[in-house]
Amino acid sequence: MLYQWLYSMADQFSPLNVFRYTTVRTFIAFFTAFLLCWMWGPQFIKRLQLKHFGQAIRDDGPQTHKKKAGTPTMGGGLILLSTLIPCLLWVDMTNALVWAVLIITWGFGMIGYVDDWLKVSKKNSKGLSGRIRLAGEFAISGLVIAALVHFHGLSTAVTIPFIKSVSLELGYFYIIFASLVIVGTANAVNLTDGLDGLAIVPVMISAATLGLFAYVTGHFSIATYLQIPHVVGAGELAPVAATVVAAGMGFLWFNAYPAQVFMGDVGSLSLGGFLGSMAVITQNELLMLILGGVFVVEALSVITQVISFKMTGKRIFKMAPIHHHFELGGLTETKIIVRFWIISILLAVLSLATLKLR
């Protein structure tokens, strides 16, 4: 916690007072995370190549993806490391909400790491059993949310976007609901991660939006003016979100088409867990249906495809997730990617509109 040491010397050197401002630390954390990810990237990718951590491609996938076989995966580890160090330097690590988000993010990342490791060691695309993976995700998120509810006073009421005066009090059922939000978001991001740069930019956009929500939610005066729930300590999540956005930018430097590295499950699950936990703590659980609309559609395309095939023997899409459907329909990979980015930006703007229109 470098900033606390610097701030402690403010009596001797008054300019150091700036470190008490969350906004200042948010900007510093942002640039620290980006520079670390950007500088470490080449060596990190080279190390993955030396260890032969190459991506296994589905046999039933688009034929154009065959050329991607062997591209280094597990690049999400680079994102995690690039966010952790700036957090240790510029974020108040005595904040319980910060710990909650980091535990979920890294916990889901460890599950993703095991999944990726099994894939690269066995040279197939199956990895960890779905039941085991979900059990681990629900255990981590459930324990963290339960601790926040019991010891930190996290509200168990669910707010409804665009409606100021209505909320649903779930009581202890909120722990299950919040866990579903976190696990659902994590796996939706995981399903979205199928094209070069497709998942990371919507993650960055969502993280930036939730970081802004965290700042205004944690600021009593602003929260009161906007008539949104005030969550004590949530403002400290703004610099955490900034590190995710910046590390995502650094990763995109290498993940943009044609990708030099893939994030793997270690990246998609951890980042999805981060978004889900941020939505829960800032009390924007239902808003994730709008903000994470790209992830929601990707997940629904898989669910409906499976249900349709099991019930009727027919497929709704040429291939699921839906980005593969568009690929097989003739759209180029880059066009699909950029259009999904545009949709994510539009959904983020719509989500921000709820601040004033609640």
VOBAMI-763920 format. One record per residue: x, y negated, z negated of N, C-alpha, C, O in turn. Coordinates in steps of 0.02 Angstrom, whole numbers, plus 32768, in hexadecimal, padded with zeros to 4 digits. Layout:
XYZXYZXYZXYZ;...
% end
This chain:
802A803C8000800080008000802C7FC28000802F7F9C7FCF;804D7FB88038807C7F81803F805B7F3D803380797F118015;801D7F3680497FFD7EF480437FF47EE07FFA7FF87EA47FEA;7FE87F107FCD7FDF7EFF7F8780217EE77F6980217EBA7F3E;80587F047F7E809A7EEE7F6680A87EA77F7F80C07E7D7F5A;80987E9A7FBF80A27E577FDB80757E247FB8808A7DED7FA9;80377E377FAD80077E0A7F8D801B7DFA7F45800E7DC47F2C;803B7E2B7F2580507E207EDF80857DEA7ED9808F7DCE7EA3;80A77DDA7F1180DA7DA77F1080C07D637F2980E77D367F37;807D7D5E7F2E805F7D207F48806C7CE47F1B806D7CAB7F32;80767CF07EDA80847CB97EAC80C77C987EBD80CF7C5B7EB4;80F77CC07ED681387CA47EE881397C8A7F30815E7C5C7F40;810F7CA77F5A810D7C937FA180C47C927FB880A97CC67FCC;80A57C587FB4805C7C527FBE80427C6D800080097C858001;80677C6A8039804C7C86807780397CD0807380117CE8809B;80557CF4804180447D3B803A7FFD7D4580227FE57D7E8020;7FDA7D0F80107F947D147FFC7F687D2E80347F317D478028;7F807D2880727F577D3E80AC7F477D8880A87F167D9F80C6;7F717DAF80847F667DF780827F2A7E0B80587F177E468058;7F0D7DDD80357ED17DEE800F7E937DED803C7E5E7E058028;7E9A7DD280787E617DCF80A67E5D7E0F80D07E8D7E2580EF;7E227E2C80D07E177E6A80F67E227E5F81407E3E7E8B8162;7E0D7E2681597E147E1881A17E5D7E1881B77E6F7E3381EB;7E887DF9818D7ED07DF6819E7EED7E3C81A07F117E4E81CF;7EDD7E63816E7EF87EA8816B7EDB7ED381A37EFC7F0381B9;7E9F7EC481B97E817EE981F07EA97EDF82307EB77F0E8254;7EBB7EA0823E7EE37E92827A7F287EB182757F417ECD82A6;7F487EAC823B7F8B7EC982337F887F15823A7FB37F32825B;7F567F34821B7F4F7F7D821F7F447F9282677F5C7FC6827D;7F1E7F6A828C7F107F7982D37F517F7D82FB7F5D7FAF831D;7F7A7F4A82F77FB77F48831E7FEA7F7C830680107F97832E;7FEB7F8A82C580187FBD82AB8006800182C88032802682DE;7FC5801182C87FAF805282E27FBD8059832C7FD4808E8343;7FB0802483527FBC8029839B8005803383AA8017805E83D2;8030800C838A80788011839880948055838580BD807183A9;807D8070834C809480B28338807F80E7836A80A88111837E;804080E6837F8028811883AE804B811183F2805E81438410;805380D48408807380C7844980BD80DB844880D680F6847A;80DF80CF8411812680DF840D8132812A840281608147841F;8108814883DA8111818F83CC80F881BC8404810C81F68409;80CC81A2842E80AB81CB846180D881F6848B80CE8232848F;810B81D984AC8136820184D98157823C84B58159827384CF;8173822F847981948265845581628299843B817182D4843A;81278281842880F482AF841080DE82DE844980D7831A843E;80D482C3848480C082EB84BE80F7831C84D180EA835684E1;8135830384D0816E832E84E08173836984B0818283A184C4;8165835C847081688391843E813183C5844B813D84018444;80F583AE845E80BF83DC846E80D1840784AA80C1844284AC;80F483EA84DA8109840F8516813D84448504813A847D851D;816C843284D881A0846184C48183849C849E819C84D484A2;814D84908479812C84C6845380F884EB847D80D9851A8466;80F184D584BC80C184F584EB807984F184D28053852184D8;806884B884B4802484AD849E7FFA849184D87FE6845884D8;7FEF84BC85097FCB84A885457F8284B885417F6E84E78520;7F59849185647F11849985657EFC84D7858E7F1484E185C6;7ED0850085717EB3853785967E72851F85B67E4A84FE8595;7E68852F85F57E2E8517861B7DFA854F86217E0B8588862E;7DBB853D86177D84856D861E7D82858986657D8985658696;7D7785CB86697D7385EB86AA7D3585D686D17D3585D4870E;7CFF85C486AC7CC185B186CC7CBB856586D67C86854D86E9;7CF0854186CA7CEF84F886D17CF984E387197D05850C8745;7CF484A187257D00848687697D46849A87827D768498875C;7D4A84AE87C17D8984C587DD7DBF848F87DD7DFB849D87DC;7DA9845087DF7DD9841887E07E008414879F7E3383F3879C;7DE78435876A7E08843287297E41846587237E68846286F4;7E46849287537E7A84C5874F7EC084A5874E7EED84C0872E;7EC7846C87707F08844B87727F1C842E872E7F56841C8724;7EEB842987007EF9840D86BE7F148441868D7F2A84318656;7F12848086A17F2A84B686767F7384A986637F9C8499868E;7F8284B086247FC684A5860C7FD5845F85F5800A845385D7;7FA7842F86027FB083EB85E87FB283EE859C7F87840D857E;7FE283CE857C7FE783D185337FA583BC85117F86838B8524;7F9283E284DF7F5783D284B87F6B83C5846F7FA683C48460;7F3A83BC84437F4683AC83FD7F62836683F47F81835783C1;7F57833B84277F6E82F684217F4A82CE83EC7F60829783DA;7F1382E983D27EF082C7839C7F1B82BF835E7F0F82938335;7F4D82EB83587F7B82E483207FA082A283227FAF828582EE;7FAF828A835E7FD0824983677FA38211834E7FBA81E2832E;7F628216835D7F3281E483467F2E81E382FB7F2F81AE82DC;7F2A821E82DC7F24822382937F60820582707F5981DF8240;7F9C821682887FD881FB82697FDD81AF82727FF4818C8245;7FC7819882AC7FCB815082BA7F98812782927FA080EB828B;7F65814882797F348125824E7F47812A82047F3A80FC81DD;7F65816281F17F73816D81AA7FA5813B818F7F9A811D815A;7FDC813181B28011810481987FF980BC81918005809E815C;7FD6809E81C27FBC805B81B87F8B8057817E7F878024815B;7F64808C81737F36808C813A7F5D808A80F87F4A806580CA;7F9280B180F57FBB80B180B77FDC806D80AC7FE8805A8073;7FEB804A80E2800C800980DC7FDD7FCF80CF7FEB7FA480A6;7FA37FCF80F17F7A7F9280F27F337F9980D67F0C7F6A80D8;7F227FD480BD7EDF7FE080A37EE37FEE80587F13800B8040;7EAF7FD880347EAC7FE47FED7E9B802E7FE07E6280427FE7;7ECE80557FCE7EC5809C7FC67EA680AF7F827EA180EA7F72;7E93807D7F5B7E6E808B7F1D7E23808A7F2A7DFB80977EFC;7E0F807B7F687DC880777F7A7DAD80BD7F887DC880E07FB2;7D7980D07F647D5C81147F6A7D4081207FB07D4381587FC9;7D2480EC7FCF7D0780F480127D3D810380467D3281298075;7D7680E3803E7DAF80F0806B7DC5813980667DD0815A8098;7DCA815180297DDE8197801E7DAA81C7803C7DBC81FA8059;7D6B81B680347D3581E1804F7D3C81E8809B7D39821F80B5;7D4681B080BD7D4D81B181067D8C81D7811B7D8A81FF8149;7DC381CB80F87E0281ED810A7DFF823880FD7E1A825F8124;7DDF824C80C77DD9829480B77DB082B780ED7DC382ED8104;7D79829981017D5082B781367D7682B881787D7682EB819B;7D95828181897DBA827C81C87DF282B181CB7DF782D681FC;7E1B82B381987E5282E381987E3B832A818D7E59835981A8;7E06833381657DEB8377815B7DD28394819D7DE183CE81AD;7DAC836D81C27D94838482037DCE838D82337DCD83B9825E;7E018362822C7E3C836882567E6083AA824A7E7983C98279;7E6383C0820B7E8483FF81FB7E5D843A82197E7B846B8231;7E1A843682177DF2846B82367DFF846C82817E0784A1829F;7E028431829F7E11842C82E77E57844682F77E618465832B;7E86843A82CA7ECA845282D47ECC849F82D77EEB84BC8303;7EA984BF82A77EA6850882A77E86852282E77E9D85528305;7E50850082FC7E2E8513833A7E5D850E83757E61853B839F;7E8084D6837A7EAF84CB83B27EE884FE83AF7EFD851983E3;7F01850C83737F39853A836C7F26858083857F4D85A283A6;7EE9859583747ED385D7838B7ECC85D883D77ED9860B83F7;7EB6859F83F47EAE859C843C7EF285A084607EF985C68490;7F23857A84487F638579846B7F8B85B9845E7FB285CE8488;7F8385D684237FA9861384137F8D865084377FB2867D8449;7F4B865084427F2B868984657F20867A84AF7F0986A684D4;7F30863D84C47F2A8629850A7EE3863485257ED9864C855D;7EB1861F84FC7E6C861F85147E4985E284F97E6685BC84D2;7E0A85D8850D7DE7859B84FA7DB285A684C47D87857B84BA;7DB685DF84A07D8285EE846E7D9385D1842A7D6B85AB840E;7DCD85E0840F7DE285C383D07DBE85DE83947DAB86188392;7DB485B383637D9785C583237D4D85D6832A7D2A85B88353;7D35860683047CEF861983057CC385DC82F57CD285B682C7;7C8D85D4831B7C60859B83117C43859982CA7C3C856382AD;7C3285D382AF7C1585D5826C7C4785BF82377C3685998209;7C8485D6823D7CB785C3820D7CC5857882127CCD855681DF;7CC8855F824F7CD6851882597C9F84ED823B7CAE84BC8218;7C6184FE82487C2984D8822D7C2684DD81E17C1784AB81BF;7C35851881C67C348520817D7C6884F2815C7C5A84D38129;7CA384EF817A7CD784C381607CC3847A81647CCF84538135;7CA58466819C7C91842081A57C5B840C81747C5E83D78156;7C298437816A7BF38428813B7C0D842880F37BF6840080CA;7C3C845380E47C58845580A07C7D841380907C7483F6805B;7CA783FD80BF7CCD83BF80B47C9F838380AF7CA3835D807F;7C72837A80DF7C46834080DF7C16834280A57C08830F8085;7BFB837D80957BCC8382805E7BEB8370801B7BCC834D7FF3;7C278389800E7C4A837B7FCF7C5B83307FC97C5383137F93;7C7283137FFF7C8482CC7FFD7C4782A07FF27C4982737FC9;7C1182AD80177BD58284800F7BB6828E7FCA7B9F825E7FAB;7BB682CB7FB17B9C82D97F6E7BC382B27F397BA682967F0A;7C0582AF7F427C2F828A7F127C1F823F7F167C1D821E7EE2;7C1582257F527C0581DE7F587BC181CE7F3A7BB881997F1A;7B9181FA7F427B4E81EF7F277B5081F17EDA7B3381C77EB9;7B7382237EBF7B73822C7E767BA181FC7E517B8F81E47E1B;7BDB81EE7E6E7C0D81C77E497C16817F7E627C3081557E3E;7C0281727EA07C0D812F7EBB7BCB810A7EC97BCC80D07EDE;7B93812B7EBD7B5381097EC67B3E80FE7F0E7B1980CF7F1C;7B5681297F3C7B4281227F827AF681297F887AD981587F6D;7AD680FC7FAB7A8E80FD7FB27A77813B7FD87A9781518007;7A3F81577FC27A2281917FE479E7817E800F79BF81A88024;79E0813D801D79AB8124804879C5811D808F79FF810A8099;799C812D80C079AE81298106798B80ED8125794E80E98125;79B280BF81417995808481607983809381A979A080C081C8;7953806E81C3793B80788207794E803C8231793D80048220;797280488269798780108294794D7FE682AC79177FFF82BD;79577FA582AD79277F7382C578EC7F67829578C27F3D82A2;78E97F8D825D78B37F83822D78D17F7281EA78F07F9D81CA;78CA7F3581D478EC7F1D819878D37F3B815778FA7F4E812C;78917F40815178737F4D811078637F97810378477FA880D0;78757FC3813178638009812A78A28034812178D2802D8147;78A1805F80EF78D7808F80E578B980CF80CA788480CF80AB;78DB810680D678C3814780BF78F081608087792B816B8091;78D38168804C78F98181801378F981CD801478C581ED800E;793481EA801A793A82338020795082557FE1794D82937FDB;7967822F7FB0797F824E7F7279B9827D7F8079E6826C7FA6;79B982B77F6079F082E67F6879F283057FAE7A26831F7FC3;79BA83037FD279BA831C801779E782F1804479F98306807B;79F882B6802B7A22828A80537A6782AA80607A85829E8094;7A7F82D180307AC082F180387AC0831E80757AEF8320809D;7A898344807D7A82837080B77A7C834780F77A9B8356812A;7A52831280F47A4882E8812E7A8982C781447A9982C7817F;7AAD82AA81157AEC828881257B1F82B981427B4482A88170;7B2082F681267B4E832881407B3D833A81887B69834581B1;7AFC833E81977AE6834C81DC7AFD8315820B7B1183228244;7AF882D681F47B0E829E821D7B5882A3822C7B6D829A8266;7B8082B281FA7BC882B582027BDD82F0822E7C0382E8825E;7BC2832B821E7BD3836682457BB98361828C7BDB837482BC;7B7C834782947B60833E82D67B88830F83017B94831B833C;7B9E82D782E37BC682A783087C0982C5831C7C2082BB8354;7C2882E982EE7C69830782FD7C65833883377C8F83368364;7C32836283377C2D8393836D7C15837583AE7C24838F83E4;7BEF833E83AA7BDA831B83E77C1682FB84087C1C82FC8446;7C4382DD83E17C8082C183FD7CAB82F9841B7CC982F08450;7CAD833283F97CD3836B84127CBA838284577CE183948482;7C78838284607C5B839784A07C68836384D67C6E83748511;7C6D832484C37C7982EE84F37CC082EF850E7CCD82D78546;7CEE830A84E77D35830A84FA7D42833E85307D5C83748521;7D30832E856F7D3A835D85A57D5A834185E37D6E8366860F;7D6182FE85E67D8282DD861E7DB682AD86037DB4829985C9;7DE5829A862D7E1D827086177E03822B86017DEB82038629;7E0A821D85C07DF681DD85A57DAC81D585997D9681A08583;7D85820985A67D3C8203859F7D2681F785577CFB81CD854B;7D43821C85287D2C821884E37D4C81DF84BC7D2B81BF8492;7D8C81D184C87DB181A3849D7D96815C84A17D958139846E;7D81814584DC7D69810084E07D2680F784BD7D1F80C68497;7CF3812384C67CB7811D849E7CC4812184537CA28101842B;7CF6814A843F7D09814D83F97D23810983E17D1180F283AC;7D4F80EA84097D6A80A983F87D33807483F27D32804C83C4;7D04807584227CCD804584217CA1804E83E47C8F801E83C3;7C91808D83D47C68809B839A7C8D808A83597C6E806F832A;7CCE809883567CF68089831A7CF9803E830F7CF3802782D6;7D03801783457D057FCF833E7CC27FB383257CC07F8782FB;7C8C7FCE83407C497FB8832B7C3C7FC982E27C237F9F82BD;7C4D800682CE7C42801A82897C717FF5825A7C607FE88220;7CAC7FE282727CD97FB9824A7CBB7F75823B7CC27F5B8204;7C9A7F58826D7C777F1882637C3D7F2182327C327EF78207;7C187F5882397BE27F66820B7BFD7F6E81C37BDE7F578193;7C367F8F81BD7C547F98817B7C657F55815B7C5A7F4A8120;7C817F2881847C947EE6816A7C587EBF81517C597EA58119;7C237EBB817A7BE87E9481657BC27EB6812E7BA47E958104;7BC17EF9812D7B9F7F1E80F87BC27F1480B57BA27F118081;7C057F1080B87C2B7F08807A7C2F7EC080617C477EB4802A;7C187E90808A7C197E4980777BD57E36805E7BA47E348084;7BCF7E27801D7B8E7E1C7FFD7B677DE4801F7B2B7DEC802D;7B877DAC802B7B647D7280487B4A7D80808E7B117D70809F;7B757D9F80B77B607DAD80FC7B2A7DE280FD7AF97DDD8122;7B317E1680D47AFF7E4B80D17ABC7E2F80BA7A887E4380D4;7ABD7E02808A7A7F7DE380717A5F7DB980A77A227DBB80B0;7A877D9380CC7A6D7D6981017A4E7D9381397A187D828153;7A6F7DC9814B7A567DF481817A207E2581697A017E478192;7A157E27812879E37E54810A79F27E9D811A79C77EC4812D;7A317EAE81117A467EF481197A617F0C80D67A737EE380AB;7A647F4E80CB7A7C7F68808B7AC47F52807D7AEF7F5280A9;7AD07F3F803F7B147F2C802A7B347F6880097B1A7F837FD8;7B6E7F7D80237B937FB680077BD57F9C7FEC7C017F878011;7BDB7F9D7FAB7C177F837F8A7C557FAA7FA07C567FE87F9C;7C877F867FB87CC57FA67FCD7CC87FBB80157CFC7FD0802D;7C907FB680387C8E7FCD807E7CB97FA280AC7CD17FBA80E0;7CC57F6480997CEE7F3880C37D347F5280CD7D547F438100;7D4D7F79809D7D917F9480A37D967FC980DA7DCD7FDE80EC;7D5D7FDE80F47D5E800F812B7D6B7FED816E7D79800F81A0;7D677FAB81717D737F8681AF7DBB7F9181C87DC37FA18203;7DEE7F89819E7E327F9781B87E3C7FE081C97E647FF081F5;7E19800E81A67E1E805581B87E03806081FF7E2280828227;7DC98041820D7DAC804782507DDB802882847DE0804182BC;7DFC7FF282717E2A7FD182A07E647FFF82B37E7B7FFF82EC;7E7C802782837EB2805682937E9B808B82C47EC280A182EF;7E5C80A082BE7E4280D382EC7E3B80B683327E4D80D78363;7E22807983377E1C805883787E61805083987E69805F83D3;7E91803883727ED4802A838D7EF8806B839F7F18806F83D4;7EF4809D83747F1480DD83837EF380FD83C17F14811E83E9;7EB180F283C87E8E810A84037EA880E984427EB081098476;7EB780A7843E7ED4808384777F19809E84887F2A80A884C2;7F4180AA84547F8380C6845F7F7F810B847F7FA7811C84AB;7F4F813384687F46817684847F2E817284CC7F43819A84F6;7F01814384DB7EE7813B851E7F1E812B85507F19813B858B;7F53810C85387F8D80FC85637FA6813C85857FBD813B85BE;7FA2817485617FBB81B4857A7F8181E285917F8D821285B6;7F4581D4857A7F0C81FF85897EE481E985C67EB8820E85DE;7EF281AC85DF7ECE819386197EDD81BF86567F1281DE865A;7EAE81C286837EB481EE86BE7EF081DB86EA7EF981A086F9;7F19820C86FE7F18825386E97F3B825A86A57F728240869B;7F1B827D86787F32828086327F7582A4862B7F8182D88649;7FA0828786017FDE82A785EE7FD582D385B17FFE82FE85A2;7F9E82C6858D7F9182EC854F7F4682E985417F2482B88551;7F2C831E85237EE78321850D7EE5831C84C17F158330849F;7EAE830284A67EAA82FB845D7E9C833D843A7EAF83458400;7E7C836C845C7E6C83AC843D7E3883A584077E1F836E83FA;7E2783DD83E77DF583DC83B27E0E83B783747DE7839A834F;7E5083B8836A7E6C839383317E5C834983367E5583278304;7E57833083747E4582EA837E7DFB82DE83807DE282B1835E;7DD7830583A87D8F82F883B17D68830483717D3A82DE8361;7D788339834C7D538347830D7D63831382D87D3682FC82B4;7DA3830082D27DB582CE829F7D97828A82AE7D7E82688281;7D9A827582ED7D7E823483007D32823482FB7D14820382E5;7D12826C830D7CCA827183057CB7827082BB7C85825282A9;7CDE829282917CD28290824A7CDA824A822E7CB582358201;7D0B822682497D1581E082347CD781B682447CBF81918219;7CBF81BB82827C84819382957C4781A6826C7C2281798255;7C3D81E682617C0381FB82397C0681E281F27BD481CB81D6;7C4181E681D37C4881CF818E7C41818381887C25816A8158;7C5A816081BA7C51811681BA7C08810481C07BF080D6819F;7BE3812881EA7B9C811A81F27B76812781B27B49810181A0;7B89815C818F7B68816D814F7B778139811A7B49812180F8;7BB5812881117BC980FA80DC7BAD80B480E77B9B809180B8;7BAA809E81267B8E805C81357B42805D813C7B23802B814C;7B24809881307ADC80A381337ABF809381787A8D80708180;7AE280AE81AA7ACC80A881F07AC580ED820F7AD780F88249;7AAB811C81E87AA7816181FF7A7D8167823F7A9381858270;7A41814A823F7A15814F82797A2E812582B37A20813382ED;7A5480F182A37A6E80C682D87AA080EC83047AAB80D9833D;7ABE812182EA7AEE814883117ACD8168834E7AEE8178837F;7A8A8170834B7A66818B83857A6A815A83BF7A6A816E83FA;7A6F811983AF7A7680E683E37AC080DA83F27AD580DF842C;7AE680CA83BE7B2D80BA83C87B5380F483E87B7C80EA8415;7B45812F83D17B66816B83ED7B3B818D84227B3C81CA8428;7B17816684487AE9818184797B0B81B084AB7AEE81E284C0;7B48819F84C07B6D81C984EE7B79820E84CF7B70824184F0;7B8D820E84907B9A824E846D7B59827584657B5882B2846C;7B23825184557AE28272844B7ACB8294848B7AB582CE8489;7ACF827184C37ABA828E85037AE582CB85157ACB82FD852E;7B2682C685097B5282FF85177B3D833C84EE7B3A83748508;7B30833284AE7B1C836984827AD8838584977AD083C28499;7AA8835984A67A66837084B97A68839784FB7A4183C68504;7A94838485287A9983A885677AAE83F1855C7A97841E857E;7ADB83FB852B7AF1843F851B7AB9846584F97AAC849F8509;7A97844584C97A61846684A47A28847B84D27A1184B484D0;7A12844C84FC79DB845C852A79EF8491855D79C784BA8571;7A2D848F85737A4684C185A37A43850785857A2C853685A5;7A5A850D85477A5B854E85257A148567851A7A0485A18527;79E8853B850079A3854F84F2798085648532795E85978534;7987853D85677967854C85A7797E858F85C3795685B785DB;79BF859C85BF79DA85DA85DB79C3861785B379B3864B85CF;79C0860F857079AB8647854779608656854E794B868F854A;79388621855778F0862A855B78D6863A85A178A7866185A9;78F6861D85D478DC86268618790E8646864778FC865C867E;794D864A863279808665865E79978633869279BE864586BF;798085F5868D799285C186BD79B78589869A79AD857C865F;79E2856886C07A09853086A679EB84EE86BD79D684E786F7;79E984BD869079D0847A86A27A06845486C879F7843286F9;7A44845A86B17A7B843686D07AA8846786F67AA884A386E7;7ACC844E87267AFB8477874B7B308493871C7B4884CB8724;7B40846B86EA7B6F848086B67B6A844F867C7B6084148687;7B708468863F7B70843E86047BB5844185E37BD7847385E8;7BC9840A85C17BA783CA85B67B9A83A485F77BB483B5862C;7B72837085F17B56834F862C7B8B832E86587B7E83258694;7BC6831D863D7BF882FF86697C0F8331869E7C21831D86D6;7C0E8372868F7C1E83A486C17BE783AA86F67BF583B98730;7BA9839F86E17B71839F87107B7B836987457B7183758781;7B90832E872F7B9C82F8875E7BD88308878B7BD882F787C6;7C0B8328876E7C45833C87977C30836B87CF7C4383618809;7C0A839E87BD7BF483CF87EF7BC283B088207BB683CB8856;7BA58377880C7B77835488387B9A8328886B7B7A830A8896;7BDC832388657C0282FE88977C2382BE88807C4A82A088A5;7C1582A788427C35826A88297C7E827988177C8D82AF87FC;7CA9824A88247CEF825388127CF8824D87C67CCF822D87A5;7D2C826A87AD7D39826987657D408222874B7D2382118717;7D6581F8876E7D7081B487567D30818B87567D2681628729;7D04819787877CC5817187887C988185874D7C78815A872E;7C9681C5873D7C6F81DD87047C8A81BD86C47C6381A4869B;7CCB81BF86BC7CEB81A486807CDB815B86757CC481478640;7CE6813286A97CDC80EA86A27C9280DA86967C8280AD866F;7C6580FE86B77C1E80F186AB7C09810386647BDF80E08646;7C25813886497C16814886037C32811285D57C13810285A2;7C6C80F685E67C8780BF85BE7C58808385BF7C4B8064858B;7C3E807385FA7C10803A86007BD2804585D67BBA801785B4;7BB7808185D97B7B809185B17B8B808985677B6180708541;7BC6809E85527BD98098850B7BDC805084F57BC6803F84BD;7BF58024851F7BF87FDD850F7BB27FC085087BA47F9A84DA;7B867FD285367B417FB985347B1E7FD184F47AF97FAB84D4;7B29800F84E07B0A802A84A47B26800884657B027FFE8434;7B677FF784677B857FD4842E7B667F8E84267B587F7983EE;7B5C7F6B845E7B3C7F29845B7AF57F2F84407ADF7F068418;7AD07F6284577A8C7F6C843E7A8E7F7B83F37A627F6483CE;7ABE7FA183DD7AC47FB283957AD27F73836C7AB67F6A8336;7AFE7F4883857B0E7F0A83627AD17EDC835D7ACB7EB4832E;7AA47EE2838E7A677EB9838C7A3C7EC983507A157E9F833A;7A437F0583357A1A7F1882FB7A2D7EEF82BC7A067EEA828D;7A6A7ED382BC7A7D7EAB82827A4E7E7082777A3C7E5F823F;7A397E5182AE7A0D7E1782A879C37E2882B179977E058299;79B77E5F82D479717E7082E479537EA382B5791D7EBD82C2;79767EB3828079597EE38250791B7EC7823078FC7EE88207;
% end
